[in-house]
């Protein structure tokens, strides 16, 4: 068979999930080709030039890269290491006051300064969240079962049920109580300081089209904690270094990369994948085609509605995949001007979230097509966090800003300017003097992310993470096993279970599933 | 606008001034939102007109969609189970379409007016499904149910009536042929199709010509025994012809709200011949192919010759060991076949020829109920199938 096809498998998209999937397949001796329209690998990690500085296209920090995958693929042998493994966070109020915290430890010194009660409550609450996230983490690693399926499905359900039961009666009850409700109510029950509550709420909604009062915003928080127990990290050399390490891991196992190659469609014959056709008309053949782009683009553009059933297409078209998070890069000249630079902790992750209602109002703006007047901001200075960049005279600050509606009312350039101005003002409030150091800036709206990565809607997670798009319902019920109805076509991107961020789990899960289903030809 | 059922207004068809004048019984029923005649004078008279002379039936409430555009053929080929690429211009095809699970949504007819111009006629309304199916295809879908009036002229003298009305050459139309005519300035499409299983035609035209066409046909048919026919007589001819009817012999896919297998696949309704697995993808293909390959059909449709003269309507069917094996979906005493006939859905595994099928029939006479165990034989459909139905040029009987 292998002589008949150019490759055993073709992976569309050299994002991290695409490369993770390719590496696992290559590890099992499959001949794999990765094709990508861009000139460099990485997808959201892809390095781009920003006024002479290399910055990742969209990825800000590592919120939960699956560590077992780092070991499996021996990424450390391919130059991967962390510059910082556990970045501390600070949340800012409107008056510039701040509270330091971390989702990964029980340090309450800063919190105790504003509320003794909150400081007493936090460790127990945090540890419970981490415990609960263990359930999610367990679910995340599994390929979702089908209802009424075979014994493997039954085993999956049993394993999840056991894991739940092991929490103990009252803890299980609590998990089931808060699992699907909103983070606003849960935080109101536990804490009193508005800014601290806003910080935890911000962790739950960052990257999601959700506000603190939205249903299942506890689930998204647990999802975030599931990957790395709340640790937020930055690879040495920046986020793009992860892309480079994955590429190296792929290549060392014989994966071929073909860049600057836009896939026009998946070639289908007799209801089976035969390969891909590139934009220039080149056809590359393989019996297995794996798409790391979003499910909607894969199904409707690469495969085509004519190969799918109407009901299925209807569900795919209704996947909620509109992004709401913008990214802004600031180029800064030397930072000596920051009077209290060290005291402020330029090596921290700075969150602007005065209280939960401010986040909620920012969300309301986006619901009606406006950018948030007072947005939620996460600001980091990667060149300060990563010691290997210390030589550089210029510094970089990057901000994630939400909410920015995918479909905006009014002039998009005006919105861009407003967003930049709002973000600059908030950065100035968190780091007084910041504005005067800005020498250049770059605004990346959801539409820009969509344009740059090719995922419909420009959503971080390719598809909103919500209970109706989670586990066996992700992205739609009939696609939850990573497999399209057309034989030989698979999904491995963030739109699949367990979802997005830079975790690599969808890519790994898909590879496991593919290896179990497709024998070596 | 969402309207409560009690707020909705049942409409009249474009022929209402004529149908209401002929309708002596005042027996009307709501058909897809239009009030239509059940019986004009006497159901037997109307039935025998269809079998012995010519019957005129108002089928304007049929749901009609015009489907046009560069991908109209590709769209229909993905929607329907038949290979629509093989349907010639000026031809009509009986078609069926399925949901993702391979369960029948509805059946109907497709008319091909030109390469990129089709019309789909069916029982139920399907605009949302058609529009969703159009995603990814360059196609325009317009519902023309209201603006296109339609008449069926069925029976042995139907061809002669049309000739006498001025439709020259109509006898040369083969079954399922379609032709465009002009009558007193009105453009009329005539297809040699129908629901009676006999020689017959259907006429399609803009509703503003409705009364002129009706009058012209009634005038031309005076010496040929033309008789307006209501829905009850049509139903009799339909069963004799062995045709299945949505929401009678199968539940239309869009109507099912309960789980539990109330829908039927085309393979379970004897429509295997409509399913083409080699034409490329179509809605439900994967499910139907699995059903076909794994032999997982749950039911089959059979025609029954029922002992005695009592119609077996809604009767449950049993085998010789009194195990329930199915149900009668349509039944009647056939005046032409002189026997009690039925269309039934039985369990797929039943060996119909040797099962010793009997129908459990309940009949009432003067409020006194009686139970009849009527032996049934499986017979070929159609029950009534005269050669004149097929002969071209059509005879002037």
Interface residues (C-beta under 8 A of the other chain):
Chain A: X271 X300 X304 X305 X306 X307 X308 X309 X310 X311 X312 X313 X314 X317 X485
Chain B: X74 X78 X79 X99 X100 X129 X132 X133 X135 X136 X137 X280 X281 X283 X284 X285 X286
